[in-house]
Amino acid sequence: MTESAAPRVSIVVPAYNEGDDIIAGLQRIVDAVTLDSEVLIVVDTESDTTIPPVTAFRETNPQVSILINDYGRGPANAIRYGIDHAHASTTVVTMADGCDDPRQIDDLVRLVERGVVVAAASRYMAGGQQVGGPRFKSFLSRTAGRSLHLFCGIGTRDATNSFKAYNSEFVREVGIDSRDGFEIGLELTAKAKRLRRPVAEIPTIWLDRTFGQSNFQLGKWIPKYLRWYRFAYGPQLTLDELRAKSQTVEAKDNNS
């Protein structure tokens, strides 16, 4: 794809054996997004059950593509792979389970185009809401988001939400060090804070998935979230300093 033909937004959707269940959420994305877009469904293997229904869906929706991630298994690697292969100057990450409201995508993109590097869809600001889902997970997410906003001035009350838009060049500058879970949203928000780059939010209503089973592994991924939570606090860094410190954060995580 040439630069002149690049879409206005790349929408990255990590998926794992979603089968036909992914189609309802994809249809909502296609119906809701009015900006010129590409939708990149990222799976880990050629045998993933997500591939056949998406391939059929693509026949009438050519902006939708399947990518097979070769960075390693897991949602973090799928998201990294999707962002690295995105063509637009703004990238939105949203989940395959249909919990996120795609009607916010256009507005998130416009925030990035106005100059923020991270635009968050926030469940915990005025006008936002979370409906359903595990209560303990919600409590931890809400507490982390509100405390970061209050004590760290991070620019959003929902730093842990994966549903965000990013300036693609910013992501390439700072890199993604996460390798396992869904903590990339927090990682990139924390990096923006340490660089003193602008972060903004708009309200969203999150609805718990009505099909399948969540791949979120709370016990496994809490320590990874905590490392990026702590990383958000601290003085301003240069880009070189941030790269060195963030790699140290992930190295400690991998050795623990």
VEXRO-449470 format. One record per residue: residue in three letters; x, y, z of N, C-alpha, C in turn. Coordinates in steps of 0.001 Angstrom, whole numbers, plus 500000, padded with zeros to 6 digits. Layout:
N
alaXYZXYZXYZ ...
//
This chain:
256
met500848498811500000500000500000500000500883501238500000 thr500649502149499052501446503368498982500983504358500019 glu501875505340500326501525506316501351500294507118500955 ser500178507435499635499038508227499183497730507456499319 ala497829506112499301496627505291499400496391504791500811 ala497216505225501753497096504739503122495757505149503711 pro495128504280504491493855504633505134494085505655506240 arg493013506224506723493112507212507796493317506544509151 val492827505319509295492983504586510558493189503108510275 ser494112502522511021494290501068511024493699500536512322 ile492790499577512216492120499001513387492670497599513596 val493369497397514708494022496125515000493160495338515987 val492828494106515611491965493245516429492684491921516685 pro493284491713517869493857490402518167492754489377518371 ala492921488194517813491857487185517899492463485813518154 tyr491695484981518871492149483622519154490955482676519107 asn490880481885518050489837480863517894488446481416518187 glu488127482545517555486812483158517750485728482501516907 gly486119481843515822485130481223514949484146482238514391 asp482911481794514171481884482678513612481493483799514565 asp481829483658515847481419484671516822482018486037516542 ile483124486092515808483768487374515560482994488243514576 ile482135487641513783481508488365512680480582489491513167 ala479841489264514233478936490312514726479722491566515115 gly480842491384515813481661492534516187482293493202514990 leu482749492411514026483309492987512801482271493800512042 gln481052493291511988479994494015511288479722495356511967 arg479762495366513297479561496629514011480674497622513702 ile481912497134513598483021498024513245482816498609511859 val482512497748510904482321498202509519481169499203509427 asp480093498954510165478938499849510126479211501180510827 ala480026501156511892480193502346512729481272503290512238 val482347502763511672483495503603511308483239504258509962 thr483226505586509963482985506321508722484279506746508038 leu485394506755508774486678507149508211487242506016507348 asp488053506377506360488715505376505536489600504521506434 ser489421503207506373490071502359507359490521501037506767 glu491455500393507496491764498988507289491561498299508633 val491041497087508599490787496311509815491662495069509751 leu492612494979510678493602493909510666493291492920511788 ile492816491744511423492535490683512390493811489853512521 val494375489805513719495673489156513915495494487874514720 val495907486759514129495837485455514800497253484878514908 asp497387483818515703498708483246515960499101482126514996 thr498103481419514451498417480253513619497472480172512421 glu497891479429511416497070479240510225495861478359510491 ser495845477663511616494723476785511954493688477470512843 asp493877478737513148492947479451514030491546479459513410 thr490529479169514216489155479089513708488588480434513304 thr489295481517513616488847482853513207489001483049511705 ile489934482348511087490298482648509699489177482402508691 pro488522481215508674487498480986507628486361482010507626 pro485729482332508775484647483313508705485117484711508310 val486315485105508737486816486424508350487142486456506861 thr487684485367506336487968485286504896486685485446504085 ala485609484820504542484324484966503863483779486383504005 phe483935486957505184483462488324505436484205489320504552 arg485459489064504284486290489954503482485796490068502039 glu485084489072501557484607489107500172483727490314499901 thr482983490750500904482132491937500741482656493131501540 asn483752492934502255484347494012503062485866493974502889 pro486361494480501756487788494321501417488740495073502339 gln488228495954503179489103496648504132489533495748505283 val488927494556505372489237493612506445490265492599505940 ser491318492379506744492363491423506377492711490546507576 ile493225489355507271493754488457508292495281488510508239 leu495907488686509386497360488616509497497717487467510435 ile498727486699510087499196485612510949500481486066511629 asn500391486243512917501475486775513721502619485762513840 asp503842486225513565505001485344513756505940485873514834 tyr505416486752515721506230487276516816506199486365518043 gly505273485428518069505083484582519240503626484596519652 arg503223483613520406501820483497520806501444484542521855 gly500135484800521950499620485674523000499161487017522472 pro498275487670523216497680488923522750498674490058522572 ala499683490150523448500653491242523312501402491137521994 asn501828489924521643502539489748520377501624489979519179 ala500362489582519299499414489830518208499204491328518003 ile499071492068519099498891493516518996500145494167518425 arg501318493759518911502574494290518377502660494055516874 tyr502334492838516460502423492494515046501461493357514223 gly500237493514514730499259494316514008499689495764513869 ile500193496353514952500636497749514903501816497898513943 asp502739496949513973503904497016513080503514496913511615 his502375496288511327501946496113509935500805497065509549 ala500513498016510401499471498999510100500005500058509132 his499151500538508252499557501511507247499166502951507597 ala498223503121508499497708504457508792498572505184509821 ser498446506497509868499182507295510851498541507213512227 thr497322506678512302496650506432513581496229504966513639 thr496533504318514752496171502922514944495254502787516147 val494157502072515982493229501784517070493314500300517391 val493416499977518679493372498581519131492024498339519793 thr491331497310519345490050496941519942489969495416519991 met489134494904520864489088493466521092488097492756520163 ala488304491441519997487469490637519108486177490185519770 asp486034490432521070484891489885521810483637490748521740 gly483710491900521067482534492754520919482214493599522130 cys483097493617523139482837494407524356482982495911524111 asp483888496291523219484131497705522944483078498259521985 asp482805499556522107481822500212521249482543500885520087 pro482439500345518869483183500901517732482724502293517312 arg481606502755517847481161504106517498482130505164518008 gln482988504813518967483981505766519463485227505861518580 ile485396504944517646486654504904516881486900506199516126 asp485910506717515426486103507963514678486579509093515585 asp485959509232516751486324510319517665487716510111518260 leu488081508864518549489428508586519039490472508968517996 val490208508645516746491134509000515666491287510510515567 arg490193511220515655490257512684515539491048513303516687 leu490975512721517870491797513209518988493278513063518669 val493662511912518119495062511710517758495464512688516665 glu494611512906515706494922513833514626495065515271515131 arg494443515582516262494585516913516863495854517046517694 gly496564515928517942497861516066518578498153515178519761 val497165514435520290497484513533521400498155512285520830 val498985511642521637499641510420521158498890509175521596 val498102509293522671497250508202523131495859508764523406 ala494845508199522766493454508582523014492739507357523561 ala492238507472524789491658506325525488490139506384525477 ala489511505242525245488078505096525483487920504730526954 ser487286505600527729487300505475529190485958505023529743 arg486019503937530520484836503441531219484585504210532512 tyr485582504910533002485546505426534366485471506949534458 met485233507613533348485000509058533378483495509299533285 ala483085510546533486481669510891533374481148510502531992 gly480031509779531970479458509317530717479905507929530311 gly480917507399530994481393506048530713480778505047531669 gln480864503775531306480246502735532140480821501379531773 gln480898500496532762481226499103532527480041498259532960 val479542497452532044478377496617532313478804495153532293 gly478752494512533456479135493114533548480633492950533729 gly481072491702533644482476491379533833482791491054535278 pro483928490397535525484312490033536892484476491260537777 arg483903491223538972483925492399539844485325492731540332 phe486112491704540682487444491975541208488334492584540133 lys488248492057538930489010492621537820488605494074537587 ser487313494357537626486824495720537452487331496635538558 phe487315496132539803487804496934540928489274497305540752 leu490096496325540360491519496593540172491749497605539044 ser491042497414537934491198498304536789490767499728537136 arg489624499853537798489111501171538170490057501863539162 thr490551501103540140491461501679541140492764502139540491 ala493310501317539600494542501696538919494334502948538064 gly493241502971537321492994504101536441492780505402537187 arg491985505355538214491684506581538957492886507074539754 ser493661506159540320494833506588541085495902507170540171 leu496100506588538998497043507160538040496600508550537596 his495309508709537391494797510011536975494955511042538086 leu494670510646539322494691511578540443496109511918540877 phe496945510905541028498266511116541616499375511295540591 cys499113510844539375500151510882538345499813511850537216 gly498546512267537145498131513179536083498316512591534701 ile497894511338534544498227510602533333497338510935532133 gly496245511654532331495443512101531190494225511257530892 thr494087510113531568492908509270531418492636508556532731 arg491363508290532992490980507526534177490924506029533896 asp491270505636532671491146504232532274492400503791531526 ala493542503905532199494818503598531562494954502133531193 thr494235501240531883494381499806531619493517499308530466 asn492578500109529989491707499654528912492514499462527629 ser492302498361526940493009498104525678492449498918524522 phe491225499414524663490556500127523580491084501562523521 lys492101501762522686492763503052522574493182503312521134 ala493388504585520826493980504990519554495362505566519827 tyr496282505301518908497664505736519082498164506454517834 asn499004507448518065499798507982516974500815506911516594 ser500746506420515374501572505284514972503058505599515063 glu503445506827514749504847507209514829505332507208516271 phe504469507641517208504822507591518625505112506154519052 val504284505211518622504497503809518994505819503304518427 arg506124503690517205507400503262516623508580503879517369 glu508422505105517835509493505775518585509787505079519906 val508733504798520672508938504286522030509053502769522066 gly508528502092521045508558500644521018507559500030521989 ile507327498733521813506456497961522700507296496854523320 asp507400496870524632508234495900525343507439494732525908 ser506127494876526047505293493803526584505293492613525620 arg505249491417526190505305490212525369504206489200525690 asp503358489471526674502429488429527098500959488817526987 gly500508489735527836499086489963528002498557491196527303 phe497567491811527948496897492980527383497415494282527988 glu498613494240528591499109495418529301499687496486528384 ile499647496271527076500211497242526140499548498607526280 gly498231498631526498497540499914526664498103500708527810 leu498382500049528935498978500725530084500427501095529801 glu501159500202529159502566500482528835502704501755528010 leu501953501868526929502094503030526038501593504306526699 thr500571504196527556500094505366528281501140505824529290 ala501770504869529982502824505214530938504021505853530235 lys504370505350529078505485505930528327505164507354527878 ala503946507576527442503545508935527072503666509869528263 lys503267509398529446503363510222530651504807510582530961 arg505721509622530904507115509899531237507776510816530219 leu507292510794528978507815511708527951507092513048527942 arg506053513163528762505206514361528804504542514614527449 arg504108513531526813503318513624525584501840513615525958 pro500981514291525185499570514424525578498765513136525441 val497946512889526461497009511769526507495624512337526782 ala494602511829526113493237512320526321492275511146526338 glu491024511415526715490033510349526821488654510834526406 ile487841509882525995486421510118525756485663508979526432 pro484405509187526830483675508119527532483248507000526601 thr483184505807527160482690504650526418481886503772527365 ile480984502985526806480241501988527575480710500608527125 trp481302499899528063481836498556527813480810497530528261 leu480496496597527379479531495534527688480248494196527693 asp480061493419528744480720492115528844480339491232527667 arg481266490408527229481038489545526069479864488608526315 thr479127488321525267477957487451525365478219486074524769 phe479466485822524338479812484531523764481236484175524173 gly481543482901524107482906482453524339483398482726525747 gln484719482643525904485349482781527205486522483729527082 ser486676484611528066487769485577528047489113484870528173 asn490133485398527456491486484870527560492323485633528575 phe491682486549529318492403487351530300492748486488531514 gln494041486385531825494522485562532936494974486483534061 leu494049486765534981494252487796535994495504487548536828 gly495640486339537373496765486059538251498103486177537543 lys498152485749536291499397485770535528499806487188535156 trp498828488039534837499160489330534241499162490504535217 ile498645490325536430498674491420537406500092491948537623 pro501110491085537822502460491622538016502950492463536840 lys502548492102535644502974492852534459502318494233534434 tyr501044494294534807500380495590534920501032496439536000 leu501375495823537126501955496572538243503278497216537853 arg504071496543537054505358497118536651505164498376535818 trp504204498348534900503961499550534092503229500611534895 tyr502415500197535857501771501156536763502845501947537508 arg503824501253538073504891501930538800505741502790537863 phe505926502288536635506745503014535671506157504391535353 ala504834504527535414504186505791535064504594506927535997 tyr504942506581537238505352507592538205506835507898538013 gly507173509157538065508577509507537934508770510751537103 pro510005511231537054510293512472536335510257512295534825 gln510262513405534135510271513380532677511555512724532173 leu511416511952531099512548511275530494512744511749529062 thr513975511653528582514212511787527155513835510466526489 leu513761510475525169513395509247524454514427508147524697 asp515692508484524680516730507477524918516642506922526338 glu516414507806527321516276507354528698515070506439528866 leu513973506803528201512771505985528305512999504599527724 arg513644504529526578513896503228525957514718502339526882 ala515726502915527500516577502128528388515817501657529617 lys515042502551530220514311502201531437513195501207531165 ser512465501386530064511345500490529776511828499091529448 gln512982498975528788513530497648528513513946496961529803 thr514430497762530761514780497202532068513547496687532786 val512438497426532679511175497000533289510770495637532760 glu510803495457531456510357494190530874511354493075531149 ala512647493403531188513648492390531497513443491820532889 lys513138492705533853512851492246535205511607491363535233 asp510616491738534418509384490954534341509677489559533815 asn510485489476532760510764488182532148511622487282533044 asn512408487888533931513265487117534814512598486728536129 ser511390487301536387510728487049537659509927485744537616 
//
